[in-house]
Protein backbone atom coordinates (compact mmCIF):
# COMPACT_ATOMS: atom_id res chain seq x y z
CA UNK A 1 0.00 0.00 0.00
CA UNK A 2 2.80 2.39 0.89
CA UNK A 3 4.57 1.63 -2.41
CA UNK A 4 1.38 2.26 -4.36
CA UNK A 5 0.96 5.61 -2.61
CA UNK A 6 4.53 6.61 -3.47
CA UNK A 7 3.92 5.72 -7.14
CA UNK A 8 0.68 7.70 -7.21
CA UNK A 9 2.38 10.97 -6.19
CA UNK A 10 4.70 11.20 -9.24
CA UNK A 11 1.84 10.23 -11.51
CA UNK A 12 -0.27 13.07 -10.16
CA UNK A 13 2.65 15.49 -10.66
CA UNK A 14 3.15 14.30 -14.21
CA UNK A 15 -0.58 14.72 -14.85
CA UNK A 16 -0.44 18.31 -13.67
CA UNK A 17 2.59 19.03 -15.86
CA UNK A 18 0.92 17.47 -18.89
CA UNK A 19 -1.89 20.00 -18.55
CA UNK A 20 0.47 22.95 -18.95
CA UNK A 21 0.27 24.82 -22.31
CA UNK A 22 3.81 23.83 -23.30
CA UNK A 23 3.51 25.26 -26.79
CA UNK A 24 2.30 28.61 -25.49
CA UNK A 25 5.12 28.75 -22.95
CA UNK A 26 7.74 28.06 -25.62
CA UNK A 27 6.19 30.68 -27.89
CA UNK A 28 6.22 33.31 -25.15
CA UNK A 29 9.80 32.53 -24.17
CA UNK A 30 10.93 32.68 -27.81
CA UNK A 31 8.96 35.89 -28.42
CA UNK A 32 10.41 37.60 -25.34
CA UNK A 33 13.92 36.51 -26.34
CA UNK A 34 13.48 37.94 -29.85
CA UNK A 35 12.07 41.24 -28.57
CA UNK A 36 14.78 41.62 -25.91
CA UNK A 37 17.52 40.75 -28.42
CA UNK A 38 16.19 43.22 -31.00
CA UNK A 39 15.78 45.99 -28.41
CA UNK A 40 19.25 45.37 -27.00
CA UNK A 41 20.85 45.36 -30.44
CA UNK A 42 19.01 48.54 -31.47
CA UNK A 43 19.98 50.37 -28.28
CA UNK A 44 23.65 49.39 -28.68
CA UNK A 45 23.66 50.44 -32.33
CA UNK A 46 22.11 53.82 -31.58
CA UNK A 47 24.55 54.32 -28.69
CA UNK A 48 27.49 53.75 -31.04
CA UNK A 49 26.15 56.54 -33.31
CA UNK A 50 27.72 54.81 -36.31
CA UNK A 51 25.07 55.93 -38.81
CA UNK A 52 24.02 59.51 -39.47
CA UNK A 53 20.43 60.64 -39.84
CA UNK A 54 20.82 60.81 -43.62
CA UNK A 55 22.11 57.21 -43.69
CA UNK A 56 19.05 55.98 -41.78
CA UNK A 57 16.83 57.99 -44.12
CA UNK A 58 18.43 56.39 -47.17
CA UNK A 59 17.97 52.93 -45.68
CA UNK A 60 14.28 53.62 -45.04
CA UNK A 61 13.67 54.94 -48.56
CA UNK A 62 15.49 51.98 -50.12
CA UNK A 63 13.49 49.63 -47.90
CA UNK A 64 10.21 51.16 -49.03
CA UNK A 65 11.23 50.87 -52.70
CA UNK A 66 12.37 47.28 -52.26
CA UNK A 67 9.23 46.45 -50.30
CA UNK A 68 7.12 47.88 -53.13
CA UNK A 69 8.67 45.35 -55.53
CA UNK A 70 8.07 42.52 -53.05
CA UNK A 71 4.47 43.66 -52.69
CA UNK A 72 3.80 43.49 -56.43
CA UNK A 73 5.18 39.95 -56.64
CA UNK A 74 3.36 38.96 -53.45
CA UNK A 75 0.05 40.03 -54.97
CA UNK A 76 0.43 37.24 -57.53
CA UNK A 77 0.91 34.69 -54.75
CA UNK A 78 -2.08 36.03 -52.83
CA UNK A 79 -4.44 36.11 -55.82
CA UNK A 80 -3.65 32.57 -56.95
CA UNK A 81 -3.91 31.29 -53.39
CA UNK A 82 -7.18 33.11 -52.85
CA UNK A 83 -8.77 31.48 -55.91
CA UNK A 84 -7.10 28.05 -56.09
CA UNK A 85 -5.81 27.61 -52.53
CA UNK A 86 -2.37 26.72 -53.87
CA UNK A 87 1.07 28.32 -53.61
CA UNK A 88 2.46 29.04 -57.07
CA UNK A 89 6.17 28.72 -56.30
CA UNK A 90 6.90 29.26 -60.00
CA UNK A 91 5.68 32.86 -59.72
CA UNK A 92 9.26 34.05 -59.22
CA UNK A 93 10.07 32.66 -62.65
CA UNK A 94 7.05 34.48 -64.09
CA UNK A 95 8.74 37.62 -62.75
CA UNK A 96 12.05 36.52 -64.31
CA UNK A 97 10.40 35.92 -67.70
CA UNK A 98 9.13 39.50 -67.77
CA UNK A 99 12.57 40.88 -67.00
CA UNK A 100 14.26 38.80 -69.69
CA UNK A 101 11.57 39.59 -72.26
CA UNK A 102 12.11 43.30 -71.82
CA UNK A 103 15.91 43.04 -71.58
CA UNK A 104 16.42 42.28 -75.26
CA UNK A 105 14.08 45.11 -76.26
CA UNK A 106 15.84 47.48 -73.86
CA UNK A 107 19.23 46.56 -75.31
CA UNK A 108 17.95 47.22 -78.85
CA UNK A 109 16.44 50.56 -77.84
CA UNK A 110 19.65 51.51 -76.07
CA UNK A 111 21.85 50.70 -79.08
CA UNK A 112 19.60 52.75 -81.37
CA UNK A 113 19.58 55.72 -78.97
CA UNK A 114 15.78 55.63 -78.65
CA UNK A 115 16.02 54.78 -74.93
CA UNK A 116 17.58 58.14 -74.05
CA UNK A 117 15.92 60.22 -76.78
CA UNK A 118 12.37 59.13 -75.85
CA UNK A 119 12.64 57.73 -72.32
CA UNK A 120 8.93 57.82 -71.44
CA UNK A 121 7.85 56.03 -74.62
CA UNK A 122 10.72 53.57 -74.25
CA UNK A 123 9.76 52.74 -70.65
CA UNK A 124 6.14 52.21 -71.67
CA UNK A 125 7.28 49.84 -74.42
CA UNK A 126 9.48 47.92 -71.97
CA UNK A 127 6.62 47.75 -69.49
CA UNK A 128 4.23 46.32 -72.09
CA UNK A 129 6.82 43.78 -73.26
CA UNK A 130 7.59 42.66 -69.69
CA UNK A 131 3.91 42.31 -68.87
CA UNK A 132 3.32 40.32 -72.07
CA UNK A 133 6.23 37.98 -71.29
CA UNK A 134 5.12 37.38 -67.70
CA UNK A 135 1.47 36.90 -68.68
CA UNK A 136 2.44 34.39 -71.38
CA UNK A 137 4.43 32.26 -68.93
CA UNK A 138 1.75 32.54 -66.22
CA UNK A 139 -1.06 31.44 -68.56
CA UNK A 140 1.10 28.62 -69.91
CA UNK A 141 1.72 27.38 -66.38
CA UNK A 142 -1.97 27.42 -65.57
CA UNK A 143 -2.94 25.65 -68.78
CA UNK A 144 -0.20 23.01 -68.89
CA UNK A 145 0.83 22.41 -65.28
CA UNK A 146 -2.04 23.32 -62.95
CA UNK A 147 -5.41 22.93 -64.67
CA UNK A 148 -5.52 19.12 -64.55
CA UNK A 149 -4.46 19.11 -60.89
CA UNK A 150 -7.34 21.14 -59.46
CA UNK A 151 -9.01 18.09 -57.95
CA UNK A 152 -5.76 16.65 -56.56
CA UNK A 153 -4.57 16.94 -52.98
CA UNK A 154 -2.73 20.16 -52.21
CA UNK A 155 0.67 18.51 -52.05
CA UNK A 156 0.53 17.56 -55.75
CA UNK A 157 0.16 21.13 -57.16
CA UNK A 158 2.80 22.31 -54.68
CA UNK A 159 5.35 19.78 -55.95
CA UNK A 160 4.35 20.60 -59.52
CA UNK A 161 4.93 24.32 -58.90
CA UNK A 162 8.41 23.64 -57.51
CA UNK A 163 9.19 21.46 -60.54
CA UNK A 164 7.89 24.15 -62.89
CA UNK A 165 10.10 26.70 -61.14
CA UNK A 166 13.22 24.57 -61.64
CA UNK A 167 12.24 23.85 -65.24
CA UNK A 168 11.85 27.54 -66.10
CA UNK A 169 15.10 28.48 -64.37
CA UNK A 170 17.14 25.91 -66.23
CA UNK A 171 15.36 26.60 -69.52
CA UNK A 172 16.32 30.26 -69.24
CA UNK A 173 19.88 29.27 -68.38
CA UNK A 174 20.01 26.96 -71.40
CA UNK A 175 18.80 29.66 -73.80
CA UNK A 176 20.54 32.73 -72.38
CA UNK A 177 23.43 31.44 -70.27
CA UNK A 178 23.95 31.43 -66.52
CA UNK A 179 25.62 34.85 -66.29
CA UNK A 180 23.84 38.00 -65.19
CA UNK A 181 23.49 40.83 -67.69
CA UNK A 182 23.43 44.57 -67.23
CA UNK A 183 20.01 46.09 -67.87
CA UNK A 184 20.18 49.43 -69.76
CA UNK A 185 18.14 52.26 -68.27
CA UNK A 186 17.47 55.82 -69.51
CA UNK A 187 19.86 58.48 -68.32
CA UNK A 188 16.88 60.51 -67.15
CA UNK A 189 16.48 58.07 -64.25
CA UNK A 190 19.89 59.02 -62.90
CA UNK A 191 20.17 61.52 -60.08
CA UNK A 192 17.55 62.33 -57.48
CA UNK A 193 14.52 64.47 -56.74
CA UNK A 194 13.99 66.42 -53.53
CA UNK A 195 10.58 65.63 -52.07
CA UNK A 196 9.55 67.44 -48.88
CA UNK A 197 13.19 68.32 -48.34
CA UNK A 198 14.34 64.70 -48.68
CA UNK A 199 16.53 63.74 -51.67
CA UNK A 200 15.27 60.46 -53.18
CA UNK A 201 16.68 58.66 -56.19
CA UNK A 202 14.45 59.03 -59.22
CA UNK A 203 14.30 55.29 -59.80
CA UNK A 204 13.09 54.78 -56.24
CA UNK A 205 10.39 57.44 -56.64
CA UNK A 206 9.11 55.74 -59.80
CA UNK A 207 9.10 52.34 -58.07
CA UNK A 208 7.10 53.61 -55.10
CA UNK A 209 4.58 55.55 -57.21
CA UNK A 210 4.00 52.74 -59.74
CA UNK A 211 3.61 50.16 -56.97
CA UNK A 212 1.13 52.35 -55.10
CA UNK A 213 -0.94 52.94 -58.23
CA UNK A 214 -0.89 49.20 -59.04
CA UNK A 215 -2.06 48.16 -55.57
CA UNK A 216 -4.85 50.76 -55.49
CA UNK A 217 -5.92 49.88 -59.04
CA UNK A 218 -6.03 46.16 -58.25
CA UNK A 219 -8.04 46.78 -55.09
CA UNK A 220 -10.61 48.83 -57.00
CA UNK A 221 -10.72 46.25 -59.80
CA UNK A 222 -11.46 43.38 -57.42
CA UNK A 223 -13.96 45.39 -55.37
CA UNK A 224 -15.98 47.15 -58.08
CA UNK A 225 -15.80 45.34 -61.40
CA UNK A 226 -17.88 42.38 -62.50
CA UNK A 227 -14.78 40.28 -63.10
CA UNK A 228 -13.49 41.13 -59.65
CA UNK A 229 -16.75 40.05 -58.08
CA UNK A 230 -16.58 36.81 -60.05
CA UNK A 231 -13.06 36.24 -58.72
CA UNK A 232 -14.30 36.71 -55.17
CA UNK A 233 -17.18 34.33 -55.78
CA UNK A 234 -14.87 31.64 -57.17
CA UNK A 235 -12.52 32.13 -54.24
CA UNK A 236 -15.43 31.59 -51.86
CA UNK A 237 -16.85 28.44 -53.49
CA UNK A 238 -16.09 27.22 -57.01
CA UNK A 239 -19.05 24.85 -57.26
CA UNK A 240 -21.62 27.41 -56.16
CA UNK A 241 -20.06 30.02 -58.44
CA UNK A 242 -20.30 27.59 -61.36
CA UNK A 243 -23.97 26.92 -60.61
CA UNK A 244 -24.59 30.68 -60.64
CA UNK A 245 -23.31 30.87 -64.22
CA UNK A 246 -19.74 32.00 -63.59
CA UNK A 247 -17.13 30.54 -65.94
CA UNK A 248 -14.66 29.23 -63.36
CA UNK A 249 -11.94 28.40 -65.89
CA UNK A 250 -12.09 31.89 -67.33
CA UNK A 251 -11.89 33.48 -63.87
CA UNK A 252 -8.86 31.37 -62.96
CA UNK A 253 -7.10 32.28 -66.19
CA UNK A 254 -7.90 35.95 -65.53
CA UNK A 255 -6.36 35.60 -62.08
CA UNK A 256 -3.14 34.26 -63.59
CA UNK A 257 -3.18 37.03 -66.21
CA UNK A 258 -3.47 39.75 -63.56
CA UNK A 259 -0.79 38.10 -61.43
CA UNK A 260 1.46 37.92 -64.49
CA UNK A 261 0.86 41.58 -65.31
CA UNK A 262 1.85 42.60 -61.79
CA UNK A 263 4.94 40.38 -61.99
CA UNK A 264 5.87 42.11 -65.26
CA UNK A 265 5.52 45.52 -63.62
CA UNK A 266 7.68 44.31 -60.71
CA UNK A 267 10.28 43.00 -63.19
CA UNK A 268 10.66 46.40 -64.84
CA UNK A 269 10.90 48.16 -61.47
CA UNK A 270 13.49 45.64 -60.28
CA UNK A 271 15.52 46.14 -63.47
CA UNK A 272 15.36 49.92 -63.08
CA UNK A 273 16.62 49.80 -59.48
CA UNK A 274 19.22 47.00 -59.65
CA UNK A 275 20.00 47.12 -63.41
CA UNK A 276 20.73 43.37 -63.73
CA UNK A 277 18.85 40.35 -65.06
CA UNK A 278 19.67 36.66 -64.94
CA UNK A 279 18.02 33.23 -65.22
CA UNK A 280 17.96 32.76 -61.44
CA UNK A 281 16.94 36.31 -60.55
CA UNK A 282 13.38 35.28 -59.69
CA UNK A 283 14.13 32.70 -57.01
CA UNK A 284 15.15 34.88 -54.05
CA UNK A 285 12.66 37.73 -54.77
CA UNK A 286 9.97 35.08 -55.27
CA UNK A 287 10.66 33.44 -51.91
CA UNK A 288 10.79 36.82 -50.19
CA UNK A 289 7.53 37.85 -51.85
CA UNK A 290 5.99 34.63 -50.54
CA UNK A 291 7.31 35.60 -47.10
CA UNK A 292 5.70 39.02 -47.53
CA UNK A 293 2.38 37.41 -48.51
CA UNK A 294 2.46 35.16 -45.44
CA UNK A 295 3.50 38.07 -43.22
CA UNK A 296 0.60 40.25 -44.34
CA UNK A 297 -1.95 37.44 -44.66
CA UNK A 298 -1.88 35.34 -47.79
CA UNK A 299 -5.02 35.72 -49.88
CA UNK A 300 -5.37 39.39 -48.92
CA UNK A 301 -4.43 42.20 -51.32
CA UNK A 302 -3.91 44.68 -48.50
CA UNK A 303 -1.99 42.02 -46.58
CA UNK A 304 0.39 41.41 -49.49
CA UNK A 305 1.05 45.14 -49.84
CA UNK A 306 1.58 45.58 -46.10
CA UNK A 307 3.76 42.48 -45.84
CA UNK A 308 5.95 43.57 -48.75
CA UNK A 309 6.45 47.03 -47.26
CA UNK A 310 7.31 45.67 -43.80
CA UNK A 311 9.66 43.04 -45.19
CA UNK A 312 11.47 45.57 -47.37
CA UNK A 313 11.93 47.92 -44.41
CA UNK A 314 13.12 45.16 -42.08
CA UNK A 315 15.55 43.87 -44.68
CA UNK A 316 16.99 47.31 -45.34
CA UNK A 317 17.06 48.75 -41.82
CA UNK A 318 17.12 45.58 -39.71
CA UNK A 319 20.72 44.36 -40.24
CA UNK A 320 22.23 47.75 -39.49
CA UNK A 321 19.88 48.48 -36.60
CA UNK A 322 19.84 45.13 -34.81
CA UNK A 323 23.26 43.62 -35.60
CA UNK A 324 25.74 46.50 -35.70
CA UNK A 325 25.52 46.94 -31.93
CA UNK A 326 26.73 43.37 -31.43
CA UNK A 327 29.78 44.12 -33.63
CA UNK A 328 28.82 41.50 -36.20
CA UNK A 329 30.99 42.00 -39.30
CA UNK A 330 29.12 42.66 -42.55
CA UNK A 331 25.59 42.78 -41.08
CA UNK A 332 24.03 43.54 -44.47
CA UNK A 333 25.13 40.11 -45.68
CA UNK A 334 22.63 38.64 -43.20
CA UNK A 335 19.59 40.40 -44.65
CA UNK A 336 18.32 37.11 -46.09
CA UNK A 337 18.60 35.55 -42.63
CA UNK A 338 16.37 38.28 -41.24
CA UNK A 339 13.81 37.74 -44.01
CA UNK A 340 13.51 34.00 -43.43
CA UNK A 341 13.62 34.42 -39.65
CA UNK A 342 10.57 36.66 -40.04
CA UNK A 343 8.82 33.90 -41.98
CA UNK A 344 9.55 31.36 -39.24
CA UNK A 345 8.36 33.71 -36.49
CA UNK A 346 5.15 34.56 -38.35
CA UNK A 347 4.38 30.87 -38.88
CA UNK A 348 4.98 30.23 -35.17
CA UNK A 349 3.09 33.15 -33.64
CA UNK A 350 0.48 34.09 -36.24
CA UNK A 351 0.22 31.59 -39.11
CA UNK A 352 -2.60 33.56 -40.72
CA UNK A 353 -0.52 36.73 -41.03
CA UNK A 354 -1.13 40.25 -39.80
CA UNK A 355 -4.39 40.83 -41.68
CA UNK A 356 -5.37 37.16 -41.92
CA UNK A 357 -6.94 34.74 -39.50
CA UNK A 358 -5.03 34.06 -36.33
CA UNK A 359 -4.99 30.30 -36.81
CA UNK A 360 -3.42 28.31 -39.58
CA UNK A 361 -5.70 26.66 -42.10
CA UNK A 362 -5.61 22.87 -41.91
CA UNK A 363 -4.42 21.17 -45.08
C-alpha positions in Angstrom: 0.0 0.0 0.0 2.8 2.4 0.9 4.6 1.6 -2.4 1.4 2.3 -4.4 1.0 5.6 -2.6 4.5 6.6 -3.5 3.9 5.7 -7.1 0.7 7.7 -7.2 2.4 11.0 -6.2 4.7 11.2 -9.2 1.8 10.2 -11.5 -0.3 13.1 -10.2 2.7 15.5 -10.7 3.1 14.3 -14.2 -0.6 14.7 -14.9 -0.4 18.3 -13.7 2.6 19.0 -15.9 0.9 17.5 -18.9 -1.9 20.0 -18.6 0.5 23.0 -19.0 0.3 24.8 -22.3 3.8 23.8 -23.3 3.5 25.3 -26.8 2.3 28.6 -25.5 5.1 28.8 -23.0 7.7 28.1 -25.6 6.2 30.7 -27.9 6.2 33.3 -25.1 9.8 32.5 -24.2 10.9 32.7 -27.8 9.0 35.9 -28.4 10.4 37.6 -25.3 13.9 36.5 -26.3 13.5 37.9 -29.8 12.1 41.2 -28.6 14.8 41.6 -25.9 17.5 40.8 -28.4 16.2 43.2 -31.0 15.8 46.0 -28.4 19.3 45.4 -27.0 20.9 45.4 -30.4 19.0 48.5 -31.5 20.0 50.4 -28.3 23.6 49.4 -28.7 23.7 50.4 -32.3 22.1 53.8 -31.6 24.6 54.3 -28.7 27.5 53.8 -31.0 26.1 56.5 -33.3 27.7 54.8 -36.3 25.1 55.9 -38.8 24.0 59.5 -39.5 20.4 60.6 -39.8 20.8 60.8 -43.6 22.1 57.2 -43.7 19.1 56.0 -41.8 16.8 58.0 -44.1 18.4 56.4 -47.2 18.0 52.9 -45.7 14.3 53.6 -45.0 13.7 54.9 -48.6 15.5 52.0 -50.1 13.5 49.6 -47.9 10.2 51.2 -49.0 11.2 50.9 -52.7 12.4 47.3 -52.3 9.2 46.5 -50.3 7.1 47.9 -53.1 8.7 45.3 -55.5 8.1 42.5 -53.0 4.5 43.7 -52.7 3.8 43.5 -56.4 5.2 40.0 -56.6 3.4 39.0 -53.4 0.1 40.0 -55.0 0.4 37.2 -57.5 0.9 34.7 -54.8 -2.1 36.0 -52.8 -4.4 36.1 -55.8 -3.6 32.6 -57.0 -3.9 31.3 -53.4 -7.2 33.1 -52.9 -8.8 31.5 -55.9 -7.1 28.0 -56.1 -5.8 27.6 -52.5 -2.4 26.7 -53.9 1.1 28.3 -53.6 2.5 29.0 -57.1 6.2 28.7 -56.3 6.9 29.3 -60.0 5.7 32.9 -59.7 9.3 34.1 -59.2 10.1 32.7 -62.7 7.0 34.5 -64.1 8.7 37.6 -62.8 12.0 36.5 -64.3 10.4 35.9 -67.7 9.1 39.5 -67.8 12.6 40.9 -67.0 14.3 38.8 -69.7 11.6 39.6 -72.3 12.1 43.3 -71.8 15.9 43.0 -71.6 16.4 42.3 -75.3 14.1 45.1 -76.3 15.8 47.5 -73.9 19.2 46.6 -75.3 17.9 47.2 -78.9 16.4 50.6 -77.8 19.7 51.5 -76.1 21.8 50.7 -79.1 19.6 52.7 -81.4 19.6 55.7 -79.0 15.8 55.6 -78.6 16.0 54.8 -74.9 17.6 58.1 -74.0 15.9 60.2 -76.8 12.4 59.1 -75.8 12.6 57.7 -72.3 8.9 57.8 -71.4 7.9 56.0 -74.6 10.7 53.6 -74.2 9.8 52.7 -70.6 6.1 52.2 -71.7 7.3 49.8 -74.4 9.5 47.9 -72.0 6.6 47.8 -69.5 4.2 46.3 -72.1 6.8 43.8 -73.3 7.6 42.7 -69.7 3.9 42.3 -68.9 3.3 40.3 -72.1 6.2 38.0 -71.3 5.1 37.4 -67.7 1.5 36.9 -68.7 2.4 34.4 -71.4 4.4 32.3 -68.9 1.7 32.5 -66.2 -1.1 31.4 -68.6 1.1 28.6 -69.9 1.7 27.4 -66.4 -2.0 27.4 -65.6 -2.9 25.6 -68.8 -0.2 23.0 -68.9 0.8 22.4 -65.3 -2.0 23.3 -62.9 -5.4 22.9 -64.7 -5.5 19.1 -64.5 -4.5 19.1 -60.9 -7.3 21.1 -59.5 -9.0 18.1 -57.9 -5.8 16.7 -56.6 -4.6 16.9 -53.0 -2.7 20.2 -52.2 0.7 18.5 -52.1 0.5 17.6 -55.7 0.2 21.1 -57.2 2.8 22.3 -54.7 5.4 19.8 -55.9 4.4 20.6 -59.5 4.9 24.3 -58.9 8.4 23.6 -57.5 9.2 21.5 -60.5 7.9 24.1 -62.9 10.1 26.7 -61.1 13.2 24.6 -61.6 12.2 23.8 -65.2 11.8 27.5 -66.1 15.1 28.5 -64.4 17.1 25.9 -66.2 15.4 26.6 -69.5 16.3 30.3 -69.2 19.9 29.3 -68.4 20.0 27.0 -71.4 18.8 29.7 -73.8 20.5 32.7 -72.4 23.4 31.4 -70.3 23.9 31.4 -66.5 25.6 34.9 -66.3 23.8 38.0 -65.2 23.5 40.8 -67.7 23.4 44.6 -67.2 20.0 46.1 -67.9 20.2 49.4 -69.8 18.1 52.3 -68.3 17.5 55.8 -69.5 19.9 58.5 -68.3 16.9 60.5 -67.2 16.5 58.1 -64.3 19.9 59.0 -62.9 20.2 61.5 -60.1 17.6 62.3 -57.5 14.5 64.5 -56.7 14.0 66.4 -53.5 10.6 65.6 -52.1 9.6 67.4 -48.9 13.2 68.3 -48.3 14.3 64.7 -48.7 16.5 63.7 -51.7 15.3 60.5 -53.2 16.7 58.7 -56.2 14.4 59.0 -59.2 14.3 55.3 -59.8 13.1 54.8 -56.2 10.4 57.4 -56.6 9.1 55.7 -59.8 9.1 52.3 -58.1 7.1 53.6 -55.1 4.6 55.6 -57.2 4.0 52.7 -59.7 3.6 50.2 -57.0 1.1 52.4 -55.1 -0.9 52.9 -58.2 -0.9 49.2 -59.0 -2.1 48.2 -55.6 -4.8 50.8 -55.5 -5.9 49.9 -59.0 -6.0 46.2 -58.2 -8.0 46.8 -55.1 -10.6 48.8 -57.0 -10.7 46.2 -59.8 -11.5 43.4 -57.4 -14.0 45.4 -55.4 -16.0 47.1 -58.1 -15.8 45.3 -61.4 -17.9 42.4 -62.5 -14.8 40.3 -63.1 -13.5 41.1 -59.7 -16.8 40.0 -58.1 -16.6 36.8 -60.1 -13.1 36.2 -58.7 -14.3 36.7 -55.2 -17.2 34.3 -55.8 -14.9 31.6 -57.2 -12.5 32.1 -54.2 -15.4 31.6 -51.9 -16.9 28.4 -53.5 -16.1 27.2 -57.0 -19.0 24.8 -57.3 -21.6 27.4 -56.2 -20.1 30.0 -58.4 -20.3 27.6 -61.4 -24.0 26.9 -60.6 -24.6 30.7 -60.6 -23.3 30.9 -64.2 -19.7 32.0 -63.6 -17.1 30.5 -65.9 -14.7 29.2 -63.4 -11.9 28.4 -65.9 -12.1 31.9 -67.3 -11.9 33.5 -63.9 -8.9 31.4 -63.0 -7.1 32.3 -66.2 -7.9 35.9 -65.5 -6.4 35.6 -62.1 -3.1 34.3 -63.6 -3.2 37.0 -66.2 -3.5 39.7 -63.6 -0.8 38.1 -61.4 1.5 37.9 -64.5 0.9 41.6 -65.3 1.9 42.6 -61.8 4.9 40.4 -62.0 5.9 42.1 -65.3 5.5 45.5 -63.6 7.7 44.3 -60.7 10.3 43.0 -63.2 10.7 46.4 -64.8 10.9 48.2 -61.5 13.5 45.6 -60.3 15.5 46.1 -63.5 15.4 49.9 -63.1 16.6 49.8 -59.5 19.2 47.0 -59.7 20.0 47.1 -63.4 20.7 43.4 -63.7 18.9 40.4 -65.1 19.7 36.7 -64.9 18.0 33.2 -65.2 18.0 32.8 -61.4 16.9 36.3 -60.6 13.4 35.3 -59.7 14.1 32.7 -57.0 15.1 34.9 -54.1 12.7 37.7 -54.8 10.0 35.1 -55.3 10.7 33.4 -51.9 10.8 36.8 -50.2 7.5 37.9 -51.8 6.0 34.6 -50.5 7.3 35.6 -47.1 5.7 39.0 -47.5 2.4 37.4 -48.5 2.5 35.2 -45.4 3.5 38.1 -43.2 0.6 40.2 -44.3 -2.0 37.4 -44.7 -1.9 35.3 -47.8 -5.0 35.7 -49.9 -5.4 39.4 -48.9 -4.4 42.2 -51.3 -3.9 44.7 -48.5 -2.0 42.0 -46.6 0.4 41.4 -49.5 1.1 45.1 -49.8 1.6 45.6 -46.1 3.8 42.5 -45.8 6.0 43.6 -48.8 6.4 47.0 -47.3 7.3 45.7 -43.8 9.7 43.0 -45.2 11.5 45.6 -47.4 11.9 47.9 -44.4 13.1 45.2 -42.1 15.6 43.9 -44.7 17.0 47.3 -45.3 17.1 48.7 -41.8 17.1 45.6 -39.7 20.7 44.4 -40.2 22.2 47.8 -39.5 19.9 48.5 -36.6 19.8 45.1 -34.8 23.3 43.6 -35.6 25.7 46.5 -35.7 25.5 46.9 -31.9 26.7 43.4 -31.4 29.8 44.1 -33.6 28.8 41.5 -36.2 31.0 42.0 -39.3 29.1 42.7 -42.5 25.6 42.8 -41.1 24.0 43.5 -44.5 25.1 40.1 -45.7 22.6 38.6 -43.2 19.6 40.4 -44.6 18.3 37.1 -46.1 18.6 35.5 -42.6 16.4 38.3 -41.2 13.8 37.7 -44.0 13.5 34.0 -43.4 13.6 34.4 -39.7 10.6 36.7 -40.0 8.8 33.9 -42.0 9.5 31.4 -39.2 8.4 33.7 -36.5 5.1 34.6 -38.3 4.4 30.9 -38.9 5.0 30.2 -35.2 3.1 33.1 -33.6 0.5 34.1 -36.2 0.2 31.6 -39.1 -2.6 33.6 -40.7 -0.5 36.7 -41.0 -1.1 40.3 -39.8 -4.4 40.8 -41.7 -5.4 37.2 -41.9 -6.9 34.7 -39.5 -5.0 34.1 -36.3 -5.0 30.3 -36.8 -3.4 28.3 -39.6 -5.7 26.7 -42.1 -5.6 22.9 -41.9 -4.4 21.2 -45.1 
